[in-house]
Amino acid sequence: MKSFDLFDTLVAAPDPARPAGDQDRHFPIAENIAKVQPGDIIVSDYYDRAKAERILREVCGLSNELKVSEDGKATGFVWAWVDPEEHLGDNPHSDFAMPRKYGIPATLTTLAQLTPLEKACGEVGLVMREARLRTWDPNPTLRGLQLHQIERNFPFLYAAAHKIDAKMCEGGYTHLVLCARDCYLLYDMVDALFGEKARYAITYFYTSRLTRYRPSDTYKDYAQLELDSRTLVVDMNGSGNSLKFLTDQFGATPLLVVSHTNVVPSLVHGGLRETSNLAPHAMVADVKFVNAWIPDPQFVNPANINWDKPEIKVMDEAFLVCLRTLGEPPYPAPTYTLDYALSKMPDPATECLWADHLADSKAAYDLLNSGPLPHPVIL
């Protein structure tokens, strides 16, 4: 039998600077809850047993025995009637020093504390912290991808979305189109932050280098339907060559979030691994229509990649936890720069996605080079 502390061990509260028990809203610390087994007990120094019991049952979803005293752990007397083989808690004195004084092995958990990345992101960091604590996967690879999405990609897209909204308002655009596939998550972000109050329409735009350079007649109809002189077309990253080729043909203003060239404007210069923003669908090959208005995207998967694999799903799900954690507006403005967020993007956790992404890129490159092109394409 093991024992566990409750507040800031199994549950946390929104403000890490205040005692969790004194706050009204609580959320699970999933990684620590997963360690609790039937027969383990929860030991808490807390003045309100009824509240502690309700939080343990409703927030943690645990039916384990709960022992509550106002200072039993702090004084050490609780260990006279509770003798676990190990204790886990967050308080250096009550949950670590005192159990060890009475011969009980103890481990200190610091999960509820802000990480350096969360501290650097101000109020947005509180959203990141909550999403981090709510999520957990025992598979180290999948957990690494969850954390990459929450701690690195989410704040990056959050800052990018605010800059894009400012561009839309400053330029007087009436339509924002966010390009498949790299903007799959950015579309959800912009829609969540600005969809209800935006003075412009927001569309996830089915496109690829294949449809830009080799558009079918039905794709041309689709592009003409979505793009005009008051449309801002945003893609995530690249040289900008295919984006410029698209907008030169169909109108609209091109914008890259990240670029290493000056072919089209970008929000920030640098490098961005596309593996941070993978969509759960294959490359767009064409768009047909269900009727005159409803697009029906057609996909091609020449490298036979599983775009529904767990690695992509776990990142998408972690991102959605971040969006749900945002709650209701008003949302905080990012207090960090887009350059700062981009500088934190490199992460070995995404290396597991690189082989499939490279295979897909090579297959797309081969498709593009099967005939004449307006200019050479870059792999």
N, C-alpha and C positions, 0 to 999 in steps of 0.2 A: 504494500500500500504506500502510495506517495501522497504528498500534500501540496496544495497550490494556493497562493494568494489570489485574491479576486481582482481588486482595482489596480489597473496598470500592469496586470499580469494576464488575466483572462479577458478583461474588458478595459476599454479606454474611453475617454471623453474628448470632445472637440478641442478644448483649450489645454495644451500640455503644461501650461504655467500654473494651473490651478489644480487642487486635489480632485481627482476624478469622481470621488464619491459625492462631492458637493455640487456636481453639475447634473443637469436634468436629462441630457441625452447621452446615451452610451452605445458603443458598437463593439463587436467582438474582435479580439486579437486571435485570429484564426490559427496561426502557427502554434501558439501555446495551448489553445483549446484542443488541438489535435493530439496533444500529448496526454490528455486526461483519459484514464481508463476506468471502466466500472470498478468500484471498490475504492478508488482514490477519494480523498476528502479535500474540501475547500476550507481554508482557515483564514479568517479575516478579522482585523482590528477595525471595527466600524460600529458607530453608535446606533444605526437603524437596521435591525435584523430584517424587518419586513422588506425594506427597499433592497437590501443585499440579496435576499431570497428571490425577489421578483427579477432582479437583473440576472442572477445566475440561471434561472429557469427560462426567461423570455429572451434574453440577449445571447447568452452562451448556449442555450439549448441543452443544458446539462441537468441530470437528475441526481447527481452525487450528493452525499451528505455535506451539509454546510455547518461549520462551527464558527460562531461570531462572539467576540468579546471586545470591549473597548480598548484594552491595552495588553491582551494576553501574549501576543507575540513580542511586543516591545519590552515587557518585563520578563518574559521567558516562562511565565507560569503555565502557559498553554501546553508546553512540551511535556509537562508532568502527566497530562491526560491524553495527549496525542503523540504517538511515537512512530512517525513515518520512516520509511527507509531513505527518503530523500525529499527535500522541500524546494519549490521554485517560487520566487517572488521578486519584487522590484526594489524593495527598500533595503539599503545597505545594512542598516542596524537590525530592523525587525525580521527581515526575511533572509539575512545572510549571517551576520555576526552572532545573533542570539541562538538560532538553531545549532550552529556549529559549536557554540559554547556548551550546549547540552548534548553534544555528540551526534547530532543529526547532520548528515551531508546536505549542503545547500548550494543552490546555483542562483546567481543573480541574473535577472533578465532586464535588458535595456531596450526591448523592442518598442515600448511606448514613447521613447524619447525621439525627438526630431533628428533625422540624419543631416549631415552637412548639406546635401542637395536641397533638402526640405527647408532648412534654415535660410539658405540663399534665395529662396523663392517667395519669401514673405507669406502673405495670406494664401497664395496658391500652394505653398508648401504644406499648409494644414490640410488641404484637399488631398495632396499626395500622401501625406502621413496616414490619413484615414483609409484611403484606398489600399495602401501597402498593408495595413493591419487587417483589413477585411479579407484580403486574398491570401492564399497559401496553396502550394502544391509540393508534395514530398519529393517529386522528381526534380533534382537539382537543375537540369536543363530547362524545364518548363518554369520553375521558380525564377531562374535567371531572366527569362523572357518576360515574365510578369513584371519583375522589378525594372527591367529596361523600359518597358512601356510606361510604367507609373512614374519612375524617377527621372527619366530622360526625355522620352518622346512626348509624353503628355505636356510638360511645361513648354517644350519647344512649339508644339502645335497650338497651345494656348496663346503664346505670344504672337505667333504667325497669324492666327485668326483675328486678333485685335488690329494688327497692322493692315490686314486685308480689308477689314471693315472700314478703317480710316481711309484707305485708298478708294473704296467704293463711294464713300460719302464725299470725299474731296473731288473726285472725278465726275460726280453726278451720274454714275452708271446705274442702270435699272436692272441689270441681270448679271449675276455672278455664276460662272460655270467652273466647276472644280473637276479636273481631269482624272479619269481612270488611268492606271490603277493606283498611282502613288498618292492620290488625294482621297482615297477611300475613308480614312479616319479623319482627315482634315474636314471633309464634308460634314461628318457627324458633329465635329467640334463647332464649326461655323454655324450650323443649323441650331445646335443647342444654345449657343451664346446669343445669336442674333436673329434666329429664324422668326420668332414671334413679333419682334419689334422692327425688323429690317424694312427699309424703304426700297428694297430690291428683292427680286426673285433669286432663289438659290437652287442650282441644278447639279447633280452628279452627271458629268458628261462622259459618255461612252466613247473612248478614243484610244488610239495607240499609234505608234509610228507607222504601223501597217496601214491603218485607215487614213492617216494623214498623207502618206506618200502614194498610196494606191486605193483611193476611195472608189467604191462602187457608186452606181447611180442612186441607189437608195440611201447610201451613206451621205452623199452630197445633199440629198433632200433633208436628211436629219441635221446636218451641219448648218444648212441655210435656215432651218427652223429655229435653231438654238442661238446662232451667232448673228450679231449685227453691230453697228457702230457704237451702241451704248452698252455693250457687253464686255466685261473683264474676264478673260480666260486665264485661269491659274493652274499651273502644273507645279509639281514639287521640286524637281531638280533635273539637271541635264545641261546640255550645251545651248538649248533654246532653238536649235536649227529647225527641228520638225514643228515646234510650236509656232515659230515665225512663218514657216511654209503654210501651215494651216490658216493662220489669221490673215496672211496675204491673199489667200484664195477666197475666204469667206467673210472677211471683216472681223471686227472685234479687236480688243487691245490685249496683247499677251503679257503675262507676268509669271516669272518663276519665283518660288520661295527661296531656293538656293541655286546659285549658278557659279561657275568658274570662268564664264565668258561674259562679253558685253553684247551678245547677239540680240537679246531682249532684256528689258529691265528685270531686276530681281530685288527681293527684300534684303538679302544678305549674301555675301560671297563666301565660298568655302566648299567643303565636301560633305556629302550626306549619303550614308549608306541607305539604299532603297529598302534594305531588309528591315528597317525600322517601321516601314509603312506598307507591308504587304497586304493585298486585298485577297479575300477568299474566293476569287474567281480568276479564270484564265484570261489571256490576252484578247482584247476586242478585235474581231476580224471584220465585222460589218454591223449595220443596224438596219433592220427591216421595221415594218409597222404593223401592229395588231389592227389598227384602224388609222385614220388620217392623223391622229395625235399621239398615240401611245407607242413609244419606241420599244422594239424587241431586239435587244442586243444578241449578236451571234459571236460565239467565242471559238478560239482555236488554241490547241494545247500541243504544239509540235514536240515538246520534250516530255510529254506525258507526266507532268508534275501534279502531285496531289495538293491542290490549293485548299483543301479542307483538312489538312493534317493538323495534329494537336498543337504543334508549335505556333501555327498561325492563329488557330482558334483561341489559344490561351492568351495571346497578345491582344486580340480583339476584345475578349471578355474583360481583361484587365483595364483596357481603355474605357469600356462602357461602365465599369465600376467607378472610374474617375469622373465620368460625366454625371452619373447618378449622384455621386458624392457632392458635386457642385451645389445641388439643391436648387433653390429658387433665386431669381435675380433680386437685387442687383449683385452682379459678380465683380470680384475685385479686379482692378487693372493690374497687369503684370508689372512688378517693380524691378524686374531684371531685364536685361537686354536680350534681343534675339541672338546676337553674337555670342553672349554668354551661354545661352541654352544650347546653341549649336556646338560650342566648344566642349560640352559635356556629352555629346552624342556617341563618340566612339566607345564601344563596349564589347568585350570578348563574348558576352552572352549571345550576341547575334551571329557569331561565326558559324553556328550550326545550320544557319539558313543560307549561307553563301553559295554552297555547291549547287543547290537547286536553282537559285536565282541566276547564277552564271549560266547554267545549262539552258534555262529559259531565254536568257538574253542572246545566247549564241544561236538558238533556233530561230528567234525573231530576226536576227541579223541575216541568217541564211535566206529566210523568206524575202526580206527586203532586197537582197542582192541577186534575186532570181531574174531581174530585168533592169532596164535603165532607170536611173534615179536623177533628180535635178542636181544633186551633189553627193559626194561620198558620205556614207553614214558611219558613225562611230559606234563600236561595240559597247 
